[in-house]
Amino acid sequence: MKNLKKRLAQDPSGKYVILDTIARTATTNVGYPGFSNAAIDEVFNTFLIPQMFAEVAQDRKSASQSVRDTNRAIQAIFRKWRKRGKI
């Protein structure tokens, strides 16, 4: 976005300036420290990581079971995209 810092400072009376600081210092691309690819995009867009935490928070699974299941799903996604030659 053009002039983000200036626009955030104007709306209203600078209360959103912290968003510019966060965007510049505490965010990164999906896939960091590497590059994003088709598999990472699918993992991100299917919300596997948030679901993993939610299953534990809602007492639907133990932490270790949720991690195992999520890892299995992620590995399957990566296998699929490797087979297609996209990663």
Biopython code that builds the backbone (N, CA, C, O; Angstrom):
import numpy as np
from Bio.PDB.StructureBuilder import StructureBuilder

atoms = [
    (1, "MET", "N", (0.845, -1.165, 0.000)),
    (1, "MET", "CA", (0.000, 0.000, 0.000)),
    (1, "MET", "C", (0.893, 1.231, 0.000)),
    (1, "MET", "O", (1.871, 1.307, 0.743)),
    (2, "LYS", "N", (0.549, 2.164, -0.821)),
    (2, "LYS", "CA", (1.328, 3.389, -0.936)),
    (2, "LYS", "C", (1.095, 4.285, 0.282)),
    (2, "LYS", "O", (-0.035, 4.446, 0.742)),
    (3, "ASN", "N", (2.174, 4.860, 0.792)),
    (3, "ASN", "CA", (2.109, 5.794, 1.926)),
    (3, "ASN", "C", (1.435, 5.194, 3.159)),
    (3, "ASN", "O", (0.690, 5.883, 3.854)),
    (4, "LEU", "N", (1.689, 3.933, 3.429)),
    (4, "LEU", "CA", (1.042, 3.255, 4.551)),
    (4, "LEU", "C", (1.311, 3.964, 5.871)),
    (4, "LEU", "O", (0.388, 4.204, 6.649)),
    (5, "LYS", "N", (2.560, 4.296, 6.123)),
    (5, "LYS", "CA", (2.909, 4.932, 7.397)),
    (5, "LYS", "C", (2.149, 6.244, 7.582)),
    (5, "LYS", "O", (1.633, 6.515, 8.667)),
    (6, "LYS", "N", (2.081, 7.044, 6.543)),
    (6, "LYS", "CA", (1.377, 8.328, 6.610)),
    (6, "LYS", "C", (-0.125, 8.119, 6.823)),
    (6, "LYS", "O", (-0.749, 8.812, 7.625)),
    (7, "ARG", "N", (-0.688, 7.167, 6.103)),
    (7, "ARG", "CA", (-2.125, 6.914, 6.224)),
    (7, "ARG", "C", (-2.491, 6.398, 7.615)),
    (7, "ARG", "O", (-3.514, 6.786, 8.178)),
    (8, "LEU", "N", (-1.654, 5.525, 8.160)),
    (8, "LEU", "CA", (-1.919, 5.013, 9.504)),
    (8, "LEU", "C", (-1.828, 6.117, 10.549)),
    (8, "LEU", "O", (-2.594, 6.126, 11.513)),
    (9, "ALA", "N", (-0.902, 7.042, 10.365)),
    (9, "ALA", "CA", (-0.732, 8.146, 11.320)),
    (9, "ALA", "C", (-1.933, 9.083, 11.306)),
    (9, "ALA", "O", (-2.217, 9.725, 12.317)),
    (10, "GLN", "N", (-2.635, 9.176, 10.201)),
    (10, "GLN", "CA", (-3.770, 10.093, 10.083)),
    (10, "GLN", "C", (-5.083, 9.500, 10.583)),
    (10, "GLN", "O", (-6.053, 10.236, 10.766)),
    (11, "ASP", "N", (-5.136, 8.227, 10.802)),
    (11, "ASP", "CA", (-6.423, 7.590, 11.068)),
    (11, "ASP", "C", (-6.497, 6.942, 12.429)),
    (11, "ASP", "O", (-5.683, 6.060, 12.705)),
    (12, "PRO", "N", (-7.365, 7.296, 13.252)),
    (12, "PRO", "CA", (-7.594, 8.624, 13.810)),
    (12, "PRO", "C", (-6.505, 8.931, 14.834)),
    (12, "PRO", "O", (-6.172, 8.103, 15.682)),
    (13, "SER", "N", (-5.996, 10.056, 14.738)),
    (13, "SER", "CA", (-4.958, 10.621, 15.628)),
    (13, "SER", "C", (-3.823, 9.646, 15.961)),
    (13, "SER", "O", (-3.353, 9.604, 17.098)),
    (14, "GLY", "N", (-3.389, 8.871, 14.979)),
    (14, "GLY", "CA", (-2.199, 8.042, 15.133)),
    (14, "GLY", "C", (-2.356, 6.743, 15.897)),
    (14, "GLY", "O", (-1.354, 6.100, 16.211)),
    (15, "LYS", "N", (-3.565, 6.337, 16.206)),
    (15, "LYS", "CA", (-3.697, 5.129, 17.027)),
    (15, "LYS", "C", (-3.327, 3.844, 16.282)),
    (15, "LYS", "O", (-3.151, 2.800, 16.910)),
    (16, "TYR", "N", (-3.208, 3.906, 14.951)),
    (16, "TYR", "CA", (-2.848, 2.717, 14.182)),
    (16, "TYR", "C", (-1.375, 2.666, 13.782)),
    (16, "TYR", "O", (-0.972, 1.760, 13.052)),
    (17, "VAL", "N", (-0.570, 3.611, 14.240)),
    (17, "VAL", "CA", (0.849, 3.649, 13.884)),
    (17, "VAL", "C", (1.544, 2.348, 14.279)),
    (17, "VAL", "O", (2.462, 1.907, 13.586)),
    (18, "ILE", "N", (1.128, 1.736, 15.364)),
    (18, "ILE", "CA", (1.744, 0.494, 15.817)),
    (18, "ILE", "C", (1.626, -0.603, 14.753)),
    (18, "ILE", "O", (2.484, -1.483, 14.677)),
    (19, "LEU", "N", (0.581, -0.558, 13.940)),
    (19, "LEU", "CA", (0.419, -1.562, 12.886)),
    (19, "LEU", "C", (1.551, -1.500, 11.862)),
    (19, "LEU", "O", (1.977, -2.531, 11.342)),
    (20, "ASP", "N", (2.035, -0.294, 11.573)),
    (20, "ASP", "CA", (3.170, -0.150, 10.663)),
    (20, "ASP", "C", (4.415, -0.770, 11.276)),
    (20, "ASP", "O", (5.173, -1.460, 10.595)),
    (21, "THR", "N", (4.622, -0.526, 12.553)),
    (21, "THR", "CA", (5.780, -1.089, 13.248)),
    (21, "THR", "C", (5.720, -2.614, 13.227)),
    (21, "THR", "O", (6.718, -3.274, 12.936)),
    (22, "ILE", "N", (4.575, -3.160, 13.529)),
    (22, "ILE", "CA", (4.413, -4.617, 13.530)),
    (22, "ILE", "C", (4.637, -5.180, 12.128)),
    (22, "ILE", "O", (5.323, -6.188, 11.966)),
    (23, "ALA", "N", (4.065, -4.538, 11.127)),
    (23, "ALA", "CA", (4.205, -5.023, 9.751)),
    (23, "ALA", "C", (5.662, -5.036, 9.306)),
    (23, "ALA", "O", (6.076, -5.919, 8.554)),
    (24, "ARG", "N", (6.430, -4.073, 9.761)),
    (24, "ARG", "CA", (7.826, -3.976, 9.333)),
    (24, "ARG", "C", (8.777, -4.847, 10.154)),
    (24, "ARG", "O", (9.842, -5.218, 9.660)),
    (25, "THR", "N", (8.420, -5.179, 11.387)),
    (25, "THR", "CA", (9.372, -5.873, 12.261)),
    (25, "THR", "C", (8.949, -7.270, 12.691)),
    (25, "THR", "O", (9.802, -8.079, 13.057)),
    (26, "ALA", "N", (7.669, -7.571, 12.659)),
    (26, "ALA", "CA", (7.226, -8.830, 13.253)),
    (26, "ALA", "C", (6.445, -9.721, 12.301)),
    (26, "ALA", "O", (5.846, -10.705, 12.736)),
    (27, "THR", "N", (6.438, -9.406, 11.032)),
    (27, "THR", "CA", (5.740, -10.258, 10.076)),
    (27, "THR", "C", (6.717, -10.730, 9.007)),
    (27, "THR", "O", (7.755, -10.114, 8.765)),
    (28, "THR", "N", (6.362, -11.815, 8.391)),
    (28, "THR", "CA", (7.215, -12.376, 7.344)),
    (28, "THR", "C", (6.346, -13.121, 6.346)),
    (28, "THR", "O", (5.150, -13.309, 6.570)),
    (29, "ASN", "N", (6.939, -13.536, 5.267)),
    (29, "ASN", "CA", (6.169, -14.279, 4.271)),
    (29, "ASN", "C", (5.898, -15.709, 4.744)),
    (29, "ASN", "O", (6.647, -16.263, 5.548)),
    (30, "VAL", "N", (4.836, -16.280, 4.239)),
    (30, "VAL", "CA", (4.547, -17.680, 4.519)),
    (30, "VAL", "C", (5.676, -18.491, 3.896)),
    (30, "VAL", "O", (6.016, -18.291, 2.730)),
    (31, "GLY", "N", (6.252, -19.394, 4.659)),
    (31, "GLY", "CA", (7.360, -20.197, 4.166)),
    (31, "GLY", "C", (8.704, -19.764, 4.709)),
    (31, "GLY", "O", (9.699, -20.463, 4.517)),
    (32, "TYR", "N", (8.756, -18.609, 5.393)),
    (32, "TYR", "CA", (10.019, -18.107, 5.929)),
    (32, "TYR", "C", (10.648, -19.160, 6.832)),
    (32, "TYR", "O", (9.917, -19.781, 7.603)),
    (33, "PRO", "N", (11.925, -19.394, 6.788)),
    (33, "PRO", "CA", (12.988, -18.605, 6.169)),
    (33, "PRO", "C", (13.251, -18.991, 4.724)),
    (33, "PRO", "O", (14.148, -18.437, 4.089)),
    (34, "GLY", "N", (12.496, -19.916, 4.204)),
    (34, "GLY", "CA", (12.664, -20.288, 2.798)),
    (34, "GLY", "C", (11.677, -19.533, 1.937)),
    (34, "GLY", "O", (11.307, -18.397, 2.233)),
    (35, "PHE", "N", (11.263, -20.175, 0.880)),
    (35, "PHE", "CA", (10.312, -19.571, -0.040)),
    (35, "PHE", "C", (8.978, -20.287, 0.076)),
    (35, "PHE", "O", (8.914, -21.454, 0.463)),
    (36, "SER", "N", (7.934, -19.586, -0.258)),
    (36, "SER", "CA", (6.626, -20.215, -0.304)),
    (36, "SER", "C", (6.552, -21.081, -1.559)),
    (36, "SER", "O", (7.197, -20.796, -2.568)),
    (37, "ASN", "N", (5.766, -22.125, -1.477)),
    (37, "ASN", "CA", (5.549, -22.980, -2.639)),
    (37, "ASN", "C", (4.133, -23.547, -2.545)),
    (37, "ASN", "O", (3.384, -23.206, -1.629)),
    (38, "ALA", "N", (3.779, -24.389, -3.470)),
    (38, "ALA", "CA", (2.418, -24.921, -3.526)),
    (38, "ALA", "C", (2.040, -25.683, -2.260)),
    (38, "ALA", "O", (0.917, -25.555, -1.772)),
    (39, "ALA", "N", (2.965, -26.471, -1.728)),
    (39, "ALA", "CA", (2.672, -27.257, -0.525)),
    (39, "ALA", "C", (2.476, -26.350, 0.687)),
    (39, "ALA", "O", (1.531, -26.529, 1.456)),
    (40, "ILE", "N", (3.360, -25.391, 0.852)),
    (40, "ILE", "CA", (3.237, -24.467, 1.981)),
    (40, "ILE", "C", (1.942, -23.679, 1.862)),
    (40, "ILE", "O", (1.258, -23.448, 2.859)),
    (41, "ASP", "N", (1.605, -23.267, 0.648)),
    (41, "ASP", "CA", (0.362, -22.542, 0.424)),
    (41, "ASP", "C", (-0.842, -23.385, 0.839)),
    (41, "ASP", "O", (-1.764, -22.873, 1.475)),
    (42, "GLU", "N", (-0.843, -24.654, 0.489)),
    (42, "GLU", "CA", (-1.965, -25.521, 0.864)),
    (42, "GLU", "C", (-2.035, -25.719, 2.375)),
    (42, "GLU", "O", (-3.121, -25.680, 2.954)),
    (43, "VAL", "N", (-0.895, -25.929, 3.013)),
    (43, "VAL", "CA", (-0.876, -26.079, 4.477)),
    (43, "VAL", "C", (-1.454, -24.825, 5.124)),
    (43, "VAL", "O", (-2.281, -24.911, 6.031)),
    (44, "PHE", "N", (-1.016, -23.668, 4.654)),
    (44, "PHE", "CA", (-1.468, -22.392, 5.216)),
    (44, "PHE", "C", (-2.962, -22.184, 4.976)),
    (44, "PHE", "O", (-3.690, -21.808, 5.895)),
    (45, "ASN", "N", (-3.419, -22.426, 3.759)),
    (45, "ASN", "CA", (-4.803, -22.134, 3.394)),
    (45, "ASN", "C", (-5.815, -23.178, 3.843)),
    (45, "ASN", "O", (-7.020, -22.953, 3.737)),
    (46, "THR", "N", (-5.344, -24.313, 4.342)),
    (46, "THR", "CA", (-6.270, -25.297, 4.907)),
    (46, "THR", "C", (-6.290, -25.215, 6.431)),
    (46, "THR", "O", (-6.954, -26.014, 7.092)),
    (47, "PHE", "N", (-5.567, -24.253, 6.984)),
    (47, "PHE", "CA", (-5.596, -23.949, 8.421)),
    (47, "PHE", "C", (-5.208, -25.130, 9.304)),
    (47, "PHE", "O", (-5.752, -25.295, 10.396)),
    (48, "LEU", "N", (-4.274, -25.947, 8.836)),
    (48, "LEU", "CA", (-3.873, -27.120, 9.617)),
    (48, "LEU", "C", (-3.259, -26.745, 10.962)),
    (48, "LEU", "O", (-3.551, -27.385, 11.972)),
    (49, "ILE", "N", (-2.425, -25.733, 10.989)),
    (49, "ILE", "CA", (-1.756, -25.357, 12.244)),
    (49, "ILE", "C", (-2.768, -24.814, 13.260)),
    (49, "ILE", "O", (-2.770, -25.274, 14.402)),
    (50, "PRO", "N", (-3.632, -23.850, 12.890)),
    (50, "PRO", "CA", (-4.638, -23.408, 13.862)),
    (50, "PRO", "C", (-5.560, -24.539, 14.321)),
    (50, "PRO", "O", (-5.952, -24.590, 15.486)),
    (51, "GLN", "N", (-5.904, -25.443, 13.404)),
    (51, "GLN", "CA", (-6.752, -26.579, 13.778)),
    (51, "GLN", "C", (-6.050, -27.482, 14.780)),
    (51, "GLN", "O", (-6.683, -28.022, 15.688)),
    (52, "MET", "N", (-4.746, -27.645, 14.616)),
    (52, "MET", "CA", (-3.972, -28.469, 15.545)),
    (52, "MET", "C", (-4.104, -27.913, 16.965)),
    (52, "MET", "O", (-4.355, -28.659, 17.912)),
    (53, "PHE", "N", (-3.933, -26.601, 17.099)),
    (53, "PHE", "CA", (-4.052, -25.982, 18.417)),
    (53, "PHE", "C", (-5.485, -26.044, 18.936)),
    (53, "PHE", "O", (-5.707, -26.270, 20.126)),
    (54, "ALA", "N", (-6.454, -25.844, 18.049)),
    (54, "ALA", "CA", (-7.856, -25.859, 18.466)),
    (54, "ALA", "C", (-8.274, -27.223, 18.995)),
    (54, "ALA", "O", (-9.019, -27.306, 19.971)),
    (55, "GLU", "N", (-7.805, -28.288, 18.365)),
    (55, "GLU", "CA", (-8.152, -29.635, 18.820)),
    (55, "GLU", "C", (-7.689, -29.871, 20.255)),
    (55, "GLU", "O", (-8.385, -30.518, 21.038)),
    (56, "VAL", "N", (-6.532, -29.355, 20.591)),
    (56, "VAL", "CA", (-6.012, -29.511, 21.954)),
    (56, "VAL", "C", (-6.774, -28.595, 22.907)),
    (56, "VAL", "O", (-7.168, -29.017, 23.995)),
    (57, "ALA", "N", (-6.981, -27.343, 22.501)),
    (57, "ALA", "CA", (-7.673, -26.379, 23.363)),
    (57, "ALA", "C", (-9.097, -26.824, 23.676)),
    (57, "ALA", "O", (-9.621, -26.522, 24.748)),
    (58, "GLN", "N", (-9.720, -27.538, 22.750)),
    (58, "GLN", "CA", (-11.090, -28.008, 22.940)),
    (58, "GLN", "C", (-11.149, -29.418, 23.521)),
    (58, "GLN", "O", (-12.210, -30.041, 23.563)),
    (59, "ASP", "N", (-9.989, -29.914, 23.970)),
    (59, "ASP", "CA", (-9.890, -31.258, 24.556)),
    (59, "ASP", "C", (-10.404, -32.358, 23.632)),
    (59, "ASP", "O", (-10.922, -33.371, 24.102)),
    (60, "ARG", "N", (-10.264, -32.169, 22.331)),
    (60, "ARG", "CA", (-10.651, -33.215, 21.384)),
    (60, "ARG", "C", (-9.515, -34.201, 21.161)),
    (60, "ARG", "O", (-9.750, -35.362, 20.826)),
    (61, "LYS", "N", (-8.260, -33.730, 21.351)),
    (61, "LYS", "CA", (-7.084, -34.586, 21.195)),
    (61, "LYS", "C", (-6.019, -34.149, 22.185)),
    (61, "LYS", "O", (-6.024, -33.020, 22.677)),
    (62, "SER", "N", (-5.107, -35.069, 22.466)),
    (62, "SER", "CA", (-3.936, -34.693, 23.259)),
    (62, "SER", "C", (-3.008, -33.889, 22.357)),
    (62, "SER", "O", (-3.119, -33.942, 21.133)),
    (63, "ALA", "N", (-2.099, -33.150, 22.966)),
    (63, "ALA", "CA", (-1.151, -32.355, 22.183)),
    (63, "ALA", "C", (-0.330, -33.246, 21.260)),
    (63, "ALA", "O", (-0.148, -32.932, 20.084)),
    (64, "SER", "N", (0.163, -34.356, 21.797)),
    (64, "SER", "CA", (1.008, -35.225, 20.972)),
    (64, "SER", "C", (0.218, -35.848, 19.821)),
    (64, "SER", "O", (0.741, -35.971, 18.713)),
    (65, "GLN", "N", (-1.032, -36.242, 20.067)),
    (65, "GLN", "CA", (-1.847, -36.819, 18.992)),
    (65, "GLN", "C", (-2.163, -35.774, 17.931)),
    (65, "GLN", "O", (-2.120, -36.069, 16.737)),
    (66, "SER", "N", (-2.476, -34.570, 18.354)),
    (66, "SER", "CA", (-2.781, -33.506, 17.408)),
    (66, "SER", "C", (-1.573, -33.179, 16.532)),
    (66, "SER", "O", (-1.711, -32.971, 15.326)),
    (67, "VAL", "N", (-0.387, -33.136, 17.145)),
    (67, "VAL", "CA", (0.841, -32.885, 16.383)),
    (67, "VAL", "C", (1.090, -34.021, 15.392)),
    (67, "VAL", "O", (1.430, -33.771, 14.236)),
    (68, "ARG", "N", (0.924, -35.259, 15.835)),
    (68, "ARG", "CA", (1.125, -36.408, 14.937)),
    (68, "ARG", "C", (0.173, -36.354, 13.741)),
    (68, "ARG", "O", (0.584, -36.547, 12.597)),
    (69, "ASP", "N", (-1.101, -36.091, 14.022)),
    (69, "ASP", "CA", (-2.095, -36.045, 12.947)),
    (69, "ASP", "C", (-1.813, -34.904, 11.971)),
    (69, "ASP", "O", (-1.927, -35.071, 10.756)),
    (70, "THR", "N", (-1.448, -33.757, 12.510)),
    (70, "THR", "CA", (-1.134, -32.613, 11.655)),
    (70, "THR", "C", (0.107, -32.886, 10.829)),
    (70, "THR", "O", (0.150, -32.560, 9.643)),
    (71, "ASN", "N", (1.113, -33.478, 11.443)),
    (71, "ASN", "CA", (2.329, -33.819, 10.711)),
    (71, "ASN", "C", (2.016, -34.790, 9.573)),
    (71, "ASN", "O", (2.544, -34.651, 8.470)),
    (72, "ARG", "N", (1.175, -35.752, 9.841)),
    (72, "ARG", "CA", (0.787, -36.724, 8.810)),
    (72, "ARG", "C", (0.094, -36.005, 7.638)),
    (72, "ARG", "O", (0.373, -36.292, 6.474)),
    (73, "ALA", "N", (-0.797, -35.082, 7.957)),
    (73, "ALA", "CA", (-1.504, -34.338, 6.907)),
    (73, "ALA", "C", (-0.540, -33.464, 6.104)),
    (73, "ALA", "O", (-0.648, -33.374, 4.881)),
    (74, "ILE", "N", (0.392, -32.829, 6.793)),
    (74, "ILE", "CA", (1.371, -31.976, 6.109)),
    (74, "ILE", "C", (2.274, -32.811, 5.214)),
    (74, "ILE", "O", (2.567, -32.416, 4.086)),
    (75, "GLN", "N", (2.713, -33.955, 5.708)),
    (75, "GLN", "CA", (3.563, -34.831, 4.895)),
    (75, "GLN", "C", (2.826, -35.287, 3.637)),
    (75, "GLN", "O", (3.422, -35.365, 2.563)),
    (76, "ALA", "N", (1.546, -35.585, 3.763)),
    (76, "ALA", "CA", (0.754, -36.003, 2.597)),
    (76, "ALA", "C", (0.650, -34.873, 1.574)),
    (76, "ALA", "O", (0.735, -35.111, 0.369)),
    (77, "ILE", "N", (0.470, -33.665, 2.050)),
    (77, "ILE", "CA", (0.407, -32.506, 1.150)),
    (77, "ILE", "C", (1.728, -32.347, 0.405)),
    (77, "ILE", "O", (1.740, -32.142, -0.809)),
    (78, "PHE", "N", (2.840, -32.443, 1.132)),
    (78, "PHE", "CA", (4.148, -32.295, 0.485)),
    (78, "PHE", "C", (4.404, -33.423, -0.513)),
    (78, "PHE", "O", (4.975, -33.182, -1.576)),
    (79, "ARG", "N", (3.989, -34.655, -0.186)),
    (79, "ARG", "CA", (4.143, -35.771, -1.133)),
    (79, "ARG", "C", (3.366, -35.496, -2.419)),
    (79, "ARG", "O", (3.864, -35.717, -3.523)),
    (80, "LYS", "N", (2.150, -35.016, -2.253)),
    (80, "LYS", "CA", (1.300, -34.725, -3.413)),
    (80, "LYS", "C", (1.971, -33.709, -4.335)),
    (80, "LYS", "O", (2.010, -33.906, -5.550)),
    (81, "TRP", "N", (2.497, -32.630, -3.769)),
    (81, "TRP", "CA", (3.097, -31.582, -4.602)),
    (81, "TRP", "C", (4.451, -32.000, -5.165)),
    (81, "TRP", "O", (4.832, -31.562, -6.250)),
    (82, "ARG", "N", (5.176, -32.840, -4.441)),
    (82, "ARG", "CA", (6.433, -33.374, -4.998)),
    (82, "ARG", "C", (6.129, -34.275, -6.195)),
    (82, "ARG", "O", (6.821, -34.228, -7.212)),
    (83, "LYS", "N", (5.089, -35.092, -6.059)),
    (83, "LYS", "CA", (4.697, -35.994, -7.142)),
    (83, "LYS", "C", (4.311, -35.207, -8.394)),
    (83, "LYS", "O", (4.551, -35.656, -9.515)),
    (84, "ARG", "N", (3.718, -34.043, -8.200)),
    (84, "ARG", "CA", (3.330, -33.188, -9.328)),
    (84, "ARG", "C", (4.508, -32.370, -9.870)),
    (84, "ARG", "O", (4.382, -31.677, -10.880)),
    (85, "GLY", "N", (5.654, -32.462, -9.183)),
    (85, "GLY", "CA", (6.843, -31.744, -9.632)),
    (85, "GLY", "C", (6.816, -30.252, -9.365)),
    (85, "GLY", "O", (7.520, -29.486, -10.023)),
    (86, "LYS", "N", (6.011, -29.841, -8.409)),
    (86, "LYS", "CA", (5.875, -28.412, -8.119)),
    (86, "LYS", "C", (6.786, -27.942, -6.995)),
    (86, "LYS", "O", (6.942, -26.741, -6.775)),
    (87, "ILE", "N", (7.385, -28.886, -6.287)),
    (87, "ILE", "CA", (8.362, -28.511, -5.253)),
    (87, "ILE", "C", (9.558, -29.435, -5.342)),
    (87, "ILE", "O", (10.502, -29.298, -4.563)),
]
sb = StructureBuilder()
sb.init_structure("model")
sb.init_model(0)
sb.init_chain("A")
sb.init_seg("    ")
for serial, (resi, resn, name, xyz) in enumerate(atoms, 1):
    if name == "N":
        sb.init_residue(resn, " ", resi, " ")
    sb.init_atom(name, np.array(xyz, "f"), 0.0, 1.0, " ", f" {name:<3s}", serial, name[0])
structure = sb.get_structure()
